[in-house]
Each structure stands twice: as C-alpha cells, then as structure tokens.
C-alpha cells in the first residue's frame, strides 16, 4: 500500500470516504450528493488508486490515519452536512 496522502484527494472524494465510513450504500451516497451511482463507484475507485488501497478495509484504515474519518462515540447517529 502506498503512503497515504490526503492532499491527493478532491473534496468530492473526501465526501465519498466520509459517507462510506458512515456505512452508507452507493445508492444512498448517490442520492445524498445528487450524483449517479456510477459516479460514486468511479470516485471510490479513484480514491483506492490514489491511496494504493486494494480493499475497502485498507481504504478505511488509510482514511482513518489521515483523519478523514472521525469517530464520535458520544453522538451515535449524528447528522452532518456537506
């Protein structure tokens, strides 16, 4: 796996990672961001390529190291906006 570098990611790619970390499906992400599910898949593939992740687990681990995923266990089901 490559060294994780958050500067490689676009704002939209970061949004996709955040949604994935929340456990959203591709269809849910597409609806929330008003984009096609194909576009969500493309962003996910681009993020994996940029970060050198070969699996969703590696993608999540890298995103967590970069601080792109923030766990707030005091507020389950918290809502947030883009």
Secondary structure, 3 states (H helix, E strand, C coil): CCCCCHHHCCHHHHHHHHHHHCCCCHHHHHHHHCCCHHHHHHHHHHHHHHHCCCCHHHHHHHHHHCCCCCCCCCCCCCCCCC
